[in-house]
């Protein structure tokens, strides 16, 4: 064979306000495992979703088995033998495994009845051929994530796929399940299937793939033979060394006195991997404790549990020695906590209300802003104007609705409100997400200043650079647990990366 | 006292329960169809009321219960088509659309009652031909057998047939599997090549057919007249029973039987001299109780699924 089975050239895909893929390039040879790697937001999934027909690219060509397309639909992709196992499984949780596999492609007998015997026989063949152990008559909501993933693989095979795209398949698996998945993928490869494997775990790339394509910020960076490269080289290509500003030497020292203590908490979560199971940490006065980790490994649940927004099923959270678990957010704030929520539009702000109303949202009950049930407009205005000036919120007009502000200025409203609370502990969740560069600098400077004034900060961020440049200590979360604590001095992206991906090896 | 109670609880209660549960059962089937596509058809009350009016009118003028039934079905389908266009094509909130239909139905039927049938309040006439009743001659000698098995209106046993037919369609056929997948996870259905929009539109229309039948039964089977607001919340009880059964026809039918039972017992207790204010409350108290029970079960299950302590 002299032609790749799939070729994608010059792919461009825009989303509102962001170019997700910019000149993306990818090819796949028959019978190979091709890893597609890159950081979050590098455009890996977007590339593959255009191949599967879920996204329509603005530019570019996709050639599959010699036929060239500008865009595809899922139906066309399925007909071309392309199957995709999505990061978010496309399964109907209330239906059985068997029903999910055959959905849309049901064998029938007379009267529109489903021929379940025939269906089972067909599905069994895949189960046996590839060692994909699944229980056909269980409902999907009763099976584990690993089993659900095998269901997805079988579903693709049942629909006739011999090009299989797996979008971060190991992100949701335990190490044991991962090694089982790899065996399955090797069997599939031996059977002539071509596999695209999206990941950012370099160890897995080396273990499984024949070739590697690296993407960064929507662009194609390199395509290499796996045998001719190394983990450090791939990491350099993936992250782009120049992106890192390096660790700022910290002049601050935690006084050693703990202000926030989390003791072995268990917290429910929407997904299996984001449930907290036995998390403990200590935050000392005057320090920034960074919490790093891949999104969805329990960071949001940790923040919400501390802030009183999520129940704690077991364990204790102490703020200045007082138990605050399972208290209302108001009680937790009264005990000395401020909170910059990760989603400013959902929890941080009321978008249709004014800058002033948002700034006073947590303090209007206090004098002199209110007297009994009455607000004091003049005092509110003075309060708002002071914060607008101090934090350089633009436009500097208290009556403007927050919905009309840029992302950066809207976030400044949240940051101003929470930092001004002068709390003992500040939870800062993704404080600079979706914010322009100028505002990022501004917000980080304010956080550091607050810390120097004695506020202890728990900084949760998916941005490693942010974690490295602001934190005194770093906790890494993985699958609802903390996999390691590092001092700022000993942390670099490689060690962090190891802990963030479950790091079997502890340095 | 015990003598009195035997007047309430005796074998004739079976017939009464089945009869009282049937209008609610049809309403429930109407809701189940759309609920399986994740559409809450709150407009069933209005559809029923219009169907009931149409059935009585056509039966009165034509003397044919078949024509009356067909007319009721036609009206039901037309209304649900309007709802489907508003909700699916123009993305109107289905709850608002449904409530609008309900209010419109109340007003329109009152208006037409005056204009077409020339009366207000209620309309009864000997010329109204009801739905046929099934009389089983062999039960004539035995009062108990006759009460249990004979003299049902055609749509009472038919309703039970529909329960099992719908169950079979939902859980045993390609049509049902695809419909359920559309309701439970439209994205999964879409990636399996199922046209979600068309599927939703389709069941809205079917739902109108059943809703029209519900109305026809109410005015020509359950009774033989039309009265303003004669549905009197039965559509909403159908919604409640659908929730109670979680969209499963058989379990929802059980919900309907509970309503039918409380309704029949209530009307008998009234004859024993209990204050009618309390008696009239019974169906609604039962609705709240049934819904609370169903919801409590659901939230407990969800909490268990989210827990980190397993």
Interface residues (C-beta under 8 A of the other chain):
Chain A: X54 X74 X75 X78 X90 X91 X92 X93 X94 X95 X99 X100 X102 X103 X104 X105 X106 X108 X111 X112 X113 X114 X141 X266 X267 X268 X269 X270 X275 X276 X277 X313 X314 X480
Chain B: X172 X173 X174 X175 X177 X178 X180 X181 X184 X185 X187 X188 X189 X190 X191 X192 X193 X194 X303 X305 X306 X307 X308 X309
